């Protein structure tokens, strides 16, 4: 195999020239098909054009509705929508409740702007079926109309209500991508407010350093199928001018020596946010927090579309982690 000549410039940056990244043959057929499918268009409206963003988000979310509808019809769980502490929450109840004393607060991803509504409902069904317990899916207020700290405050308020009904040690909070960011930030806020911590946390391909200084933010740029461009636009919409070093915005900069629940972290080798995940894992361990890191081969941000063997394994491994820590 012919190797590209590596050049290092005066600032130490590495240049490899044109590169071809083939579909990985080391993953399942379903994962290979996902990697080979055309990428979604990534032209985004200007940050300051809220009307254009509302239209863009509505069209994006509509594209996910057929998938959400299928999941709601096929998952062995029922979903009802309610108001908890002023926030919209989709309550998922599995057909078979294996753990009636558990509760799961799940927080959807989507760059703090996408995947509310039907997708958040489907998330309630998936997670309730996977963990066998009542699941509260937070359909949080999102940018551009409701930037930081709106979603954070809603998450804390909903958690306050959940712990009135459930032992905090029997509660797990989890989320992916932007939902992983919010999961970590909400947990930090819960701790700082003096509220009892949940029994476990799940951070799936989380965005944890909004200063975007992680190595894979650049090393995996253009390789990540799900995030083919920088997330700086989404960070700008959500952060809305706040200090990106604030741990409630960038949880990686939090002080975990003050306590944090056992944490499951998941990412993939093609994930733009892999560095956020591995850096958080190291920081948790250094702070004396129990943490497990799971990295999947050739997986981009958010997995292989949800139906691959690898995606199913993520759900299985997370369920085992929760079972261990909440039992």
ROBA-402789 format. One record per residue (C-alpha): residue number from 1; residue in three letters; x, y, z. Coordinates in Angstrom, 1 decimal, padded with zeros to 4 digits. Last residue first. Example, Ala and Ser with C-alpha at 12.3 -4.5 7.8 and 13.67 -1.06 7.14 Angstrom:
BEGIN
@nr:2&rest:SER&east:013.7&north:-001.1&up:007.1
@nr:1&rest:ALA&east:012.3&north:-004.5&up:007.8
***
This chain:
BEGIN
@nr:327&rest:UNK&east:-029.3&north:-003.6&up:042.1
@nr:326&rest:UNK&east:-028.7&north:000.0&up:040.8
@nr:325&rest:UNK&east:-025.0&north:-000.2&up:040.1
@nr:324&rest:UNK&east:-024.8&north:-003.7&up:038.5
@nr:323&rest:UNK&east:-028.1&north:-003.5&up:036.7
@nr:322&rest:UNK&east:-027.1&north:-000.1&up:035.3
@nr:321&rest:UNK&east:-023.8&north:-001.5&up:033.9
@nr:320&rest:UNK&east:-025.6&north:-004.5&up:032.5
@nr:319&rest:UNK&east:-028.1&north:-002.2&up:030.8
@nr:318&rest:UNK&east:-025.3&north:-000.1&up:029.3
@nr:317&rest:UNK&east:-023.6&north:-003.2&up:027.9
@nr:316&rest:UNK&east:-026.9&north:-004.4&up:026.3
@nr:315&rest:UNK&east:-027.7&north:-001.0&up:024.8
@nr:314&rest:UNK&east:-024.2&north:-000.7&up:023.4
@nr:313&rest:UNK&east:-024.4&north:-004.2&up:022.1
@nr:312&rest:UNK&east:-027.6&north:-003.4&up:020.2
@nr:311&rest:UNK&east:-025.9&north:-000.6&up:018.5
@nr:310&rest:UNK&east:-023.0&north:-002.9&up:017.5
@nr:309&rest:UNK&east:-025.4&north:-005.5&up:016.2
@nr:308&rest:UNK&east:-026.8&north:-002.8&up:013.9
@nr:307&rest:UNK&east:-030.3&north:-001.3&up:014.3
@nr:306&rest:UNK&east:-029.6&north:002.1&up:015.9
@nr:305&rest:UNK&east:-028.2&north:004.1&up:013.0
@nr:304&rest:UNK&east:-024.6&north:003.0&up:013.2
@nr:303&rest:UNK&east:-023.6&north:004.8&up:016.4
@nr:302&rest:UNK&east:-024.2&north:008.4&up:017.7
@nr:301&rest:UNK&east:-020.9&north:009.8&up:016.4
@nr:300&rest:UNK&east:-019.1&north:007.4&up:014.1
@nr:299&rest:UNK&east:-018.3&north:003.8&up:014.9
@nr:298&rest:UNK&east:-015.2&north:002.4&up:013.1
@nr:297&rest:UNK&east:-014.6&north:000.0&up:016.1
@nr:296&rest:UNK&east:-016.5&north:000.7&up:019.3
@nr:295&rest:UNK&east:-015.1&north:002.4&up:022.4
@nr:294&rest:UNK&east:-016.5&north:001.5&up:025.8
@nr:293&rest:UNK&east:-015.2&north:003.4&up:028.8
@nr:292&rest:UNK&east:-016.3&north:002.4&up:032.3
@nr:291&rest:UNK&east:-016.1&north:004.8&up:035.3
@nr:290&rest:UNK&east:-016.0&north:004.6&up:039.1
@nr:289&rest:UNK&east:-015.1&north:008.0&up:040.4
@nr:288&rest:UNK&east:-011.8&north:008.5&up:042.3
@nr:287&rest:UNK&east:-011.0&north:011.9&up:040.8
@nr:286&rest:UNK&east:-008.3&north:010.5&up:038.5
@nr:285&rest:UNK&east:-010.8&north:007.9&up:037.3
@nr:284&rest:UNK&east:-013.3&north:010.6&up:036.4
@nr:283&rest:UNK&east:-010.7&north:012.7&up:034.7
@nr:282&rest:UNK&east:-009.5&north:009.7&up:032.6
@nr:281&rest:UNK&east:-013.0&north:008.9&up:031.5
@nr:280&rest:UNK&east:-013.8&north:012.6&up:030.7
@nr:279&rest:UNK&east:-010.7&north:012.7&up:028.5
@nr:278&rest:UNK&east:-011.8&north:009.5&up:026.7
@nr:277&rest:UNK&east:-015.3&north:010.9&up:026.0
@nr:276&rest:UNK&east:-014.3&north:014.4&up:024.9
@nr:275&rest:UNK&east:-011.6&north:012.9&up:022.7
@nr:274&rest:UNK&east:-014.1&north:010.6&up:021.0
@nr:273&rest:UNK&east:-016.2&north:013.7&up:020.0
@nr:272&rest:UNK&east:-015.6&north:013.5&up:016.2
@nr:271&rest:UNK&east:-016.5&north:009.8&up:016.5
@nr:270&rest:UNK&east:-014.6&north:007.6&up:014.0
@nr:269&rest:UNK&east:-013.1&north:005.3&up:016.8
@nr:268&rest:UNK&east:-016.4&north:005.1&up:018.5
@nr:267&rest:UNK&east:-017.9&north:006.4&up:021.8
@nr:266&rest:UNK&east:-019.4&north:005.2&up:025.1
@nr:265&rest:UNK&east:-019.0&north:006.3&up:028.7
@nr:264&rest:UNK&east:-020.7&north:004.5&up:031.7
@nr:263&rest:UNK&east:-020.4&north:006.5&up:034.9
@nr:262&rest:UNK&east:-020.6&north:005.6&up:038.6
@nr:261&rest:UNK&east:-022.1&north:008.7&up:040.3
@nr:260&rest:UNK&east:-020.1&north:011.9&up:041.0
@nr:259&rest:UNK&east:-018.4&north:013.3&up:044.1
@nr:258&rest:UNK&east:-016.6&north:016.4&up:045.2
@nr:257&rest:UNK&east:-013.4&north:015.1&up:043.4
@nr:256&rest:UNK&east:-015.4&north:015.5&up:040.2
@nr:255&rest:UNK&east:-014.5&north:019.2&up:039.8
@nr:254&rest:UNK&east:-016.0&north:020.3&up:036.5
@nr:253&rest:UNK&east:-014.0&north:021.2&up:033.4
@nr:252&rest:UNK&east:-015.2&north:018.2&up:031.4
@nr:251&rest:UNK&east:-018.7&north:019.4&up:032.1
@nr:250&rest:UNK&east:-018.5&north:022.1&up:029.4
@nr:249&rest:UNK&east:-021.7&north:024.2&up:029.7
@nr:248&rest:UNK&east:-022.4&north:023.5&up:033.3
@nr:247&rest:UNK&east:-018.7&north:023.3&up:033.9
@nr:246&rest:UNK&east:-018.3&north:027.0&up:032.7
@nr:245&rest:UNK&east:-015.3&north:027.0&up:030.4
@nr:244&rest:UNK&east:-017.5&north:028.0&up:027.5
@nr:243&rest:UNK&east:-018.3&north:031.3&up:029.1
@nr:242&rest:UNK&east:-021.7&north:032.3&up:028.0
@nr:241&rest:UNK&east:-022.3&north:034.0&up:024.6
@nr:240&rest:UNK&east:-025.4&north:032.0&up:023.6
@nr:239&rest:UNK&east:-024.0&north:028.7&up:024.7
@nr:238&rest:UNK&east:-026.7&north:026.8&up:022.7
@nr:237&rest:UNK&east:-026.5&north:028.6&up:019.4
@nr:236&rest:UNK&east:-022.8&north:029.0&up:019.5
@nr:235&rest:UNK&east:-022.2&north:025.4&up:020.4
@nr:234&rest:UNK&east:-024.5&north:024.4&up:017.5
@nr:233&rest:UNK&east:-022.4&north:026.5&up:015.1
@nr:232&rest:UNK&east:-019.1&north:025.2&up:016.5
@nr:231&rest:UNK&east:-020.1&north:021.6&up:015.9
@nr:230&rest:UNK&east:-017.4&north:021.2&up:013.2
@nr:229&rest:UNK&east:-018.4&north:019.4&up:010.1
@nr:228&rest:UNK&east:-019.1&north:015.8&up:008.9
@nr:227&rest:UNK&east:-020.8&north:015.0&up:012.3
@nr:226&rest:UNK&east:-022.8&north:011.7&up:011.6
@nr:225&rest:UNK&east:-020.3&north:010.2&up:009.1
@nr:224&rest:UNK&east:-017.2&north:011.1&up:011.2
@nr:223&rest:UNK&east:-014.2&north:011.0&up:008.8
@nr:222&rest:UNK&east:-014.5&north:014.6&up:007.7
@nr:221&rest:UNK&east:-013.1&north:015.9&up:011.0
@nr:220&rest:UNK&east:-011.7&north:012.9&up:012.9
@nr:219&rest:UNK&east:-008.3&north:014.4&up:013.7
@nr:218&rest:UNK&east:-009.7&north:017.9&up:014.1
@nr:217&rest:UNK&east:-012.4&north:017.4&up:016.9
@nr:216&rest:UNK&east:-010.4&north:014.2&up:017.5
@nr:215&rest:UNK&east:-007.7&north:016.1&up:019.5
@nr:214&rest:UNK&east:-010.1&north:017.8&up:021.9
@nr:213&rest:UNK&east:-010.0&north:021.6&up:022.0
@nr:212&rest:UNK&east:-013.6&north:022.2&up:021.0
@nr:211&rest:UNK&east:-014.2&north:025.0&up:023.7
@nr:210&rest:UNK&east:-017.4&north:023.1&up:024.2
@nr:209&rest:UNK&east:-015.7&north:020.3&up:026.0
@nr:208&rest:UNK&east:-018.2&north:017.7&up:027.1
@nr:207&rest:UNK&east:-020.1&north:016.7&up:024.0
@nr:206&rest:UNK&east:-021.1&north:013.1&up:024.8
@nr:205&rest:UNK&east:-020.8&north:010.0&up:022.6
@nr:204&rest:UNK&east:-023.1&north:008.2&up:025.1
@nr:203&rest:UNK&east:-022.7&north:009.4&up:028.7
@nr:202&rest:UNK&east:-024.6&north:007.1&up:031.1
@nr:201&rest:UNK&east:-025.0&north:008.0&up:034.8
@nr:200&rest:UNK&east:-025.6&north:005.8&up:037.8
@nr:199&rest:UNK&east:-027.2&north:005.7&up:041.3
@nr:198&rest:UNK&east:-028.5&north:009.3&up:041.1
@nr:197&rest:UNK&east:-027.0&north:012.0&up:043.4
@nr:196&rest:UNK&east:-028.9&north:013.4&up:046.4
@nr:195&rest:UNK&east:-029.5&north:017.1&up:046.1
@nr:194&rest:UNK&east:-026.9&north:019.5&up:047.6
@nr:193&rest:UNK&east:-027.4&north:022.1&up:044.9
@nr:192&rest:UNK&east:-023.8&north:021.4&up:043.7
@nr:191&rest:UNK&east:-024.6&north:017.7&up:043.3
@nr:190&rest:UNK&east:-027.7&north:018.3&up:041.3
@nr:189&rest:UNK&east:-025.8&north:020.9&up:039.2
@nr:188&rest:UNK&east:-023.1&north:018.3&up:038.5
@nr:187&rest:UNK&east:-025.7&north:015.8&up:037.5
@nr:186&rest:UNK&east:-027.5&north:018.3&up:035.3
@nr:185&rest:UNK&east:-024.2&north:019.1&up:033.5
@nr:184&rest:UNK&east:-023.3&north:015.5&up:032.9
@nr:183&rest:UNK&east:-026.7&north:014.6&up:031.5
@nr:182&rest:UNK&east:-026.8&north:017.8&up:029.6
@nr:181&rest:UNK&east:-023.6&north:017.1&up:027.8
@nr:180&rest:UNK&east:-024.7&north:013.5&up:027.2
@nr:179&rest:UNK&east:-028.0&north:014.8&up:025.7
@nr:178&rest:UNK&east:-026.0&north:017.0&up:023.4
@nr:177&rest:UNK&east:-024.3&north:013.8&up:022.2
@nr:176&rest:UNK&east:-026.2&north:011.0&up:024.0
@nr:175&rest:UNK&east:-028.1&north:010.9&up:027.3
@nr:174&rest:UNK&east:-028.3&north:009.1&up:030.6
@nr:173&rest:UNK&east:-029.6&north:009.6&up:034.1
@nr:172&rest:UNK&east:-030.1&north:006.5&up:036.3
@nr:171&rest:UNK&east:-032.3&north:006.4&up:039.4
@nr:170&rest:UNK&east:-032.4&north:003.6&up:042.1
@nr:169&rest:UNK&east:-029.9&north:005.4&up:044.4
@nr:168&rest:UNK&east:-032.2&north:008.4&up:044.1
@nr:167&rest:UNK&east:-035.0&north:006.4&up:045.8
@nr:166&rest:UNK&east:-038.0&north:007.1&up:043.7
@nr:165&rest:UNK&east:-041.2&north:009.2&up:044.1
@nr:164&rest:UNK&east:-040.0&north:012.5&up:045.4
@nr:163&rest:UNK&east:-036.7&north:011.8&up:043.6
@nr:162&rest:UNK&east:-038.6&north:012.2&up:040.3
@nr:161&rest:UNK&east:-039.8&north:015.7&up:041.2
@nr:160&rest:UNK&east:-036.4&north:017.1&up:041.9
@nr:159&rest:UNK&east:-035.1&north:015.3&up:038.7
@nr:158&rest:UNK&east:-037.7&north:017.2&up:036.7
@nr:157&rest:UNK&east:-036.5&north:020.6&up:038.1
@nr:156&rest:UNK&east:-032.8&north:019.7&up:037.5
@nr:155&rest:UNK&east:-033.5&north:018.8&up:033.8
@nr:154&rest:UNK&east:-035.6&north:021.9&up:033.3
@nr:153&rest:UNK&east:-032.8&north:024.1&up:034.6
@nr:152&rest:UNK&east:-030.2&north:022.5&up:032.4
@nr:151&rest:UNK&east:-032.5&north:022.8&up:029.3
@nr:150&rest:UNK&east:-033.0&north:026.6&up:029.9
@nr:149&rest:UNK&east:-029.3&north:027.4&up:030.8
@nr:148&rest:UNK&east:-028.4&north:027.8&up:028.0
@nr:147&rest:UNK&east:-030.4&north:028.5&up:024.9
@nr:146&rest:UNK&east:-034.2&north:028.7&up:024.5
@nr:145&rest:UNK&east:-035.2&north:030.2&up:021.2
@nr:144&rest:UNK&east:-032.2&north:029.0&up:019.2
@nr:143&rest:UNK&east:-032.0&north:026.7&up:021.1
@nr:142&rest:UNK&east:-034.0&north:024.1&up:022.9
@nr:141&rest:UNK&east:-036.6&north:023.6&up:025.6
@nr:140&rest:UNK&east:-036.4&north:020.0&up:026.8
@nr:139&rest:UNK&east:-038.3&north:017.0&up:025.8
@nr:138&rest:UNK&east:-037.1&north:015.1&up:028.8
@nr:137&rest:UNK&east:-037.7&north:011.3&up:028.5
@nr:136&rest:UNK&east:-038.8&north:009.9&up:031.9
@nr:135&rest:UNK&east:-038.4&north:006.1&up:031.8
@nr:134&rest:UNK&east:-040.2&north:003.6&up:034.0
@nr:133&rest:UNK&east:-038.2&north:000.4&up:034.2
@nr:132&rest:UNK&east:-037.2&north:-002.6&up:032.1
@nr:131&rest:UNK&east:-033.9&north:-001.1&up:031.1
@nr:130&rest:UNK&east:-034.1&north:-001.8&up:027.3
@nr:129&rest:UNK&east:-037.9&north:-001.4&up:027.0
@nr:128&rest:UNK&east:-037.9&north:001.8&up:028.9
@nr:127&rest:UNK&east:-034.9&north:003.1&up:027.0
@nr:126&rest:UNK&east:-036.4&north:002.4&up:023.6
@nr:125&rest:UNK&east:-039.9&north:003.7&up:024.4
@nr:124&rest:UNK&east:-038.7&north:006.9&up:026.0
@nr:123&rest:UNK&east:-036.3&north:007.5&up:023.1
@nr:122&rest:UNK&east:-039.3&north:007.1&up:020.7
@nr:121&rest:UNK&east:-041.0&north:010.0&up:022.6
@nr:120&rest:UNK&east:-037.9&north:012.1&up:022.3
@nr:119&rest:UNK&east:-037.9&north:011.4&up:018.5
@nr:118&rest:UNK&east:-041.6&north:012.3&up:018.2
@nr:117&rest:UNK&east:-041.1&north:015.7&up:019.9
@nr:116&rest:UNK&east:-037.5&north:016.9&up:020.2
@nr:115&rest:UNK&east:-034.9&north:015.7&up:017.8
@nr:114&rest:UNK&east:-033.0&north:018.9&up:017.0
@nr:113&rest:UNK&east:-031.7&north:022.1&up:018.6
@nr:112&rest:UNK&east:-029.4&north:021.2&up:021.5
@nr:111&rest:UNK&east:-027.1&north:019.5&up:019.0
@nr:110&rest:UNK&east:-029.5&north:016.6&up:018.5
@nr:109&rest:UNK&east:-029.3&north:014.4&up:021.6
@nr:108&rest:UNK&east:-032.1&north:013.1&up:023.8
@nr:107&rest:UNK&east:-032.1&north:013.2&up:027.6
@nr:106&rest:UNK&east:-033.1&north:010.1&up:029.5
@nr:105&rest:UNK&east:-034.2&north:010.1&up:033.2
@nr:104&rest:UNK&east:-034.5&north:006.4&up:034.2
@nr:103&rest:UNK&east:-036.4&north:005.3&up:037.3
@nr:102&rest:UNK&east:-036.0&north:002.0&up:039.3
@nr:101&rest:UNK&east:-038.4&north:000.6&up:041.9
@nr:100&rest:UNK&east:-040.6&north:-001.3&up:039.4
@nr:99&rest:UNK&east:-037.5&north:-003.1&up:037.9
@nr:98&rest:UNK&east:-038.6&north:-005.8&up:035.5
@nr:97&rest:UNK&east:-041.6&north:-003.9&up:034.2
@nr:96&rest:UNK&east:-042.7&north:-006.0&up:031.2
@nr:95&rest:UNK&east:-044.8&north:-003.9&up:028.8
@nr:94&rest:UNK&east:-042.3&north:-001.1&up:029.5
@nr:93&rest:UNK&east:-043.5&north:002.3&up:030.6
@nr:92&rest:UNK&east:-042.2&north:005.4&up:028.9
@nr:91&rest:UNK&east:-043.2&north:008.8&up:030.2
@nr:90&rest:UNK&east:-042.6&north:011.6&up:027.7
@nr:89&rest:UNK&east:-041.7&north:014.8&up:029.6
@nr:88&rest:UNK&east:-042.6&north:018.4&up:028.7
@nr:87&rest:UNK&east:-041.2&north:020.7&up:031.4
@nr:86&rest:UNK&east:-043.2&north:022.9&up:033.8
@nr:85&rest:UNK&east:-042.2&north:020.9&up:036.9
@nr:84&rest:UNK&east:-043.4&north:017.8&up:035.1
@nr:83&rest:UNK&east:-045.9&north:018.1&up:032.3
@nr:82&rest:UNK&east:-047.1&north:014.9&up:030.6
@nr:81&rest:UNK&east:-046.7&north:012.8&up:027.5
@nr:80&rest:UNK&east:-047.6&north:009.1&up:027.5
@nr:79&rest:UNK&east:-045.5&north:006.3&up:026.0
@nr:78&rest:UNK&east:-046.2&north:002.6&up:026.0
@nr:77&rest:UNK&east:-043.5&north:-000.1&up:025.8
@nr:76&rest:UNK&east:-042.6&north:-003.2&up:023.9
@nr:75&rest:UNK&east:-041.1&north:-001.2&up:021.0
@nr:74&rest:UNK&east:-042.8&north:-001.8&up:017.7
@nr:73&rest:UNK&east:-045.3&north:001.0&up:017.2
@nr:72&rest:UNK&east:-043.3&north:003.7&up:018.9
@nr:71&rest:UNK&east:-040.2&north:002.6&up:017.0
@nr:70&rest:UNK&east:-042.0&north:002.7&up:013.7
@nr:69&rest:UNK&east:-043.4&north:006.2&up:014.5
@nr:68&rest:UNK&east:-039.9&north:007.4&up:015.4
@nr:67&rest:UNK&east:-038.5&north:006.2&up:012.1
@nr:66&rest:UNK&east:-041.3&north:007.9&up:010.2
@nr:65&rest:UNK&east:-040.8&north:011.1&up:012.3
@nr:64&rest:UNK&east:-037.0&north:011.5&up:011.6
@nr:63&rest:UNK&east:-037.4&north:013.5&up:008.4
@nr:62&rest:UNK&east:-039.9&north:015.8&up:010.2
@nr:61&rest:UNK&east:-037.2&north:016.6&up:012.7
@nr:60&rest:UNK&east:-035.0&north:018.0&up:010.0
@nr:59&rest:UNK&east:-037.8&north:020.0&up:008.4
@nr:58&rest:UNK&east:-038.8&north:021.6&up:011.7
@nr:57&rest:UNK&east:-035.2&north:022.3&up:012.6
@nr:56&rest:UNK&east:-034.6&north:024.1&up:009.3
@nr:55&rest:UNK&east:-037.7&north:026.2&up:009.7
@nr:54&rest:UNK&east:-036.9&north:027.2&up:013.2
@nr:53&rest:UNK&east:-033.3&north:027.9&up:012.2
@nr:52&rest:UNK&east:-034.4&north:030.2&up:009.4
@nr:51&rest:UNK&east:-036.5&north:032.2&up:011.8
@nr:50&rest:UNK&east:-033.7&north:032.3&up:014.3
@nr:49&rest:UNK&east:-031.2&north:033.9&up:011.9
@nr:48&rest:UNK&east:-028.3&north:034.7&up:014.2
@nr:47&rest:UNK&east:-026.4&north:031.5&up:013.8
@nr:46&rest:UNK&east:-026.6&north:031.6&up:010.0
@nr:45&rest:UNK&east:-028.5&north:028.6&up:008.5
@nr:44&rest:UNK&east:-026.8&north:025.3&up:008.1
@nr:43&rest:UNK&east:-025.5&north:023.4&up:005.0
@nr:42&rest:UNK&east:-024.7&north:019.9&up:006.2
@nr:41&rest:UNK&east:-026.4&north:017.7&up:003.7
@nr:40&rest:UNK&east:-026.7&north:014.1&up:005.0
@nr:39&rest:UNK&east:-024.0&north:011.6&up:004.2
@nr:38&rest:UNK&east:-024.6&north:009.0&up:001.4
@nr:37&rest:UNK&east:-024.7&north:005.4&up:002.7
@nr:36&rest:UNK&east:-021.4&north:003.5&up:002.9
@nr:35&rest:UNK&east:-020.9&north:003.9&up:006.6
@nr:34&rest:UNK&east:-024.5&north:002.7&up:007.3
@nr:33&rest:UNK&east:-024.0&north:-000.3&up:005.0
@nr:32&rest:UNK&east:-020.8&north:-001.2&up:006.8
@nr:31&rest:UNK&east:-022.5&north:-001.0&up:010.1
@nr:30&rest:UNK&east:-025.2&north:-003.4&up:008.9
@nr:29&rest:UNK&east:-022.6&north:-005.8&up:007.5
@nr:28&rest:UNK&east:-020.9&north:-005.8&up:010.9
@nr:27&rest:UNK&east:-017.5&north:-004.2&up:011.5
@nr:26&rest:UNK&east:-013.9&north:-005.1&up:010.6
@nr:25&rest:UNK&east:-014.5&north:-004.4&up:006.9
@nr:24&rest:UNK&east:-014.3&north:-000.7&up:007.5
@nr:23&rest:UNK&east:-015.6&north:001.4&up:004.6
@nr:22&rest:UNK&east:-012.5&north:003.0&up:003.0
@nr:21&rest:UNK&east:-010.9&north:006.3&up:004.1
@nr:20&rest:UNK&east:-009.2&north:007.9&up:001.1
@nr:19&rest:UNK&east:-006.7&north:010.6&up:001.9
@nr:18&rest:UNK&east:-005.5&north:013.7&up:000.0
@nr:17&rest:UNK&east:-002.4&north:015.2&up:001.7
@nr:16&rest:UNK&east:-001.1&north:014.0&up:005.0
@nr:15&rest:UNK&east:-000.3&north:017.3&up:006.7
@nr:14&rest:UNK&east:000.7&north:017.3&up:010.4
@nr:13&rest:UNK&east:000.7&north:020.6&up:012.3
@nr:12&rest:UNK&east:003.9&north:021.3&up:014.3
@nr:11&rest:UNK&east:003.7&north:025.1&up:013.9
@nr:10&rest:UNK&east:006.6&north:025.2&up:011.4
@nr:9&rest:UNK&east:004.8&north:022.6&up:009.2
@nr:8&rest:UNK&east:004.9&north:018.8&up:009.5
@nr:7&rest:UNK&east:004.7&north:016.8&up:006.3
@nr:6&rest:UNK&east:003.6&north:013.2&up:006.1
@nr:5&rest:UNK&east:004.2&north:011.6&up:002.7
@nr:4&rest:UNK&east:001.2&north:009.4&up:001.8
@nr:3&rest:UNK&east:001.8&north:005.7&up:001.9
@nr:2&rest:UNK&east:001.4&north:003.4&up:-001.0
@nr:1&rest:UNK&east:000.0&north:000.0&up:000.0
***
